[in-house]
Amino acid sequence: MRARAVYRYADITPRKARLVTDLIKGKPVNDALEILRVIHKRAAYMIDKTLRSALANAEETMEGDLDALLVSEIRVDGGPVRKWHWARPRGMWAPLKKRTSHITVILSDEGKR
């Protein structure tokens, strides 16, 4: 069985979030939660929130041992980019891009398919 959770429009760039997701990919859920708890990155909170949501979804839909679940797939896709401008000296401006992410976590008891 598989359980899935998605955090859409997370206010972090995909590149920064992928640094954290690479650390927990393929690990058991309990180990992944421990890793996320000690990492001092802003993305760790968002990924932890999504992982706990997927675990709650698994608890509702699956029978069996929840400790045997693995993070079979975790994906960070780019979301919409908000484009603004930033005032610079002499009446000029510079572009400013606020990037967002879509974080997807899929838990499975079979491991990676």
C-alpha positions as CSV (number, residue, x, y, z in Angstrom):
1,M,0.0,0.0,0.0
2,R,1.0,3.6,-0.6
3,A,0.2,6.8,1.3
4,R,0.7,10.2,-0.2
5,A,0.8,13.8,1.0
6,V,1.5,17.1,-0.9
7,Y,2.5,20.5,0.4
8,R,1.7,22.9,-2.3
9,Y,3.0,26.5,-2.7
10,A,5.7,26.1,0.0
11,D,7.5,29.4,0.4
12,I,11.0,28.0,-0.3
13,T,13.0,27.5,-3.4
14,P,13.1,23.9,-4.8
15,R,16.9,23.9,-4.8
16,K,17.1,24.5,-1.1
17,A,14.4,22.0,-0.3
18,R,16.0,19.3,-2.4
19,L,19.1,19.4,-0.2
20,V,17.0,18.2,2.7
21,T,14.9,15.6,0.7
22,D,18.1,13.8,-0.5
23,L,18.9,13.0,3.1
24,I,15.7,11.1,3.9
25,K,14.9,9.4,0.5
26,G,14.6,5.6,1.0
27,K,14.8,5.7,4.8
28,P,12.3,4.3,7.3
29,V,9.8,6.8,8.5
30,N,11.1,6.9,12.1
31,D,14.7,7.5,10.9
32,A,13.5,10.2,8.5
33,L,11.6,12.0,11.3
34,E,14.7,11.9,13.5
35,I,16.9,13.3,10.8
36,L,14.5,16.1,10.1
37,R,14.3,17.0,13.8
38,V,18.1,17.7,14.0
39,I,18.7,19.4,10.7
40,H,18.9,23.2,11.0
41,K,17.4,24.1,7.6
42,R,14.2,26.0,7.0
43,A,13.0,23.3,4.6
44,A,13.2,20.6,7.3
45,Y,10.1,22.0,9.0
46,M,8.1,22.0,5.8
47,I,9.2,18.5,4.8
48,D,8.6,17.2,8.4
49,K,5.0,18.6,8.2
50,T,4.4,16.8,4.9
51,L,5.9,13.6,6.1
52,R,3.7,13.6,9.2
53,S,0.7,14.2,7.0
54,A,1.5,11.2,4.8
55,L,2.0,9.1,8.0
56,A,-1.5,10.2,9.2
57,N,-3.0,9.3,5.8
58,A,-1.3,5.9,6.0
59,E,-2.8,5.4,9.5
60,E,-6.3,6.1,8.2
61,T,-6.1,4.0,5.1
62,M,-3.7,1.1,5.7
63,E,-3.7,-1.9,7.9
64,G,-0.4,-3.2,9.3
65,D,2.7,-1.9,10.9
66,L,3.3,1.8,10.4
67,D,6.9,1.4,11.6
68,A,7.6,-0.7,8.5
69,L,6.9,2.2,6.1
70,L,9.6,3.7,4.0
71,V,9.9,7.1,2.3
72,S,9.7,5.4,-1.1
73,E,9.5,8.7,-3.1
74,I,9.9,12.3,-2.1
75,R,9.8,15.0,-4.8
76,V,10.2,18.7,-4.9
77,D,8.8,20.4,-7.9
78,G,8.9,24.1,-8.7
79,G,5.7,26.1,-8.2
80,P,4.7,29.5,-9.4
81,V,7.3,32.3,-9.3
82,R,6.2,35.7,-8.0
83,K,8.2,38.4,-9.8
84,W,8.7,41.8,-8.3
85,H,11.2,44.6,-8.7
86,W,13.6,45.9,-6.1
87,A,14.5,49.6,-6.0
88,R,18.1,50.4,-6.8
89,P,20.1,53.7,-6.8
90,R,19.6,56.4,-9.5
91,G,16.0,55.4,-10.2
92,M,16.8,51.9,-11.4
93,W,15.4,48.6,-10.4
94,A,16.5,45.0,-10.3
95,P,14.3,41.9,-10.7
96,L,13.4,39.9,-7.7
97,K,12.0,36.3,-8.0
98,K,10.2,34.7,-5.1
99,R,10.2,31.0,-5.9
100,T,7.7,28.4,-4.4
101,S,7.7,24.6,-4.3
102,H,5.4,21.7,-4.3
103,I,6.7,19.0,-1.9
104,T,5.3,15.4,-2.5
105,V,5.9,12.6,-0.1
106,I,4.9,9.0,-0.9
107,L,5.3,6.3,1.8
108,S,5.2,2.6,1.0
109,D,5.7,-0.6,2.8
110,E,7.4,-2.3,-0.2
111,G,10.2,0.2,-0.5
112,K,11.1,1.8,-3.8
113,R,9.2,0.5,-6.8
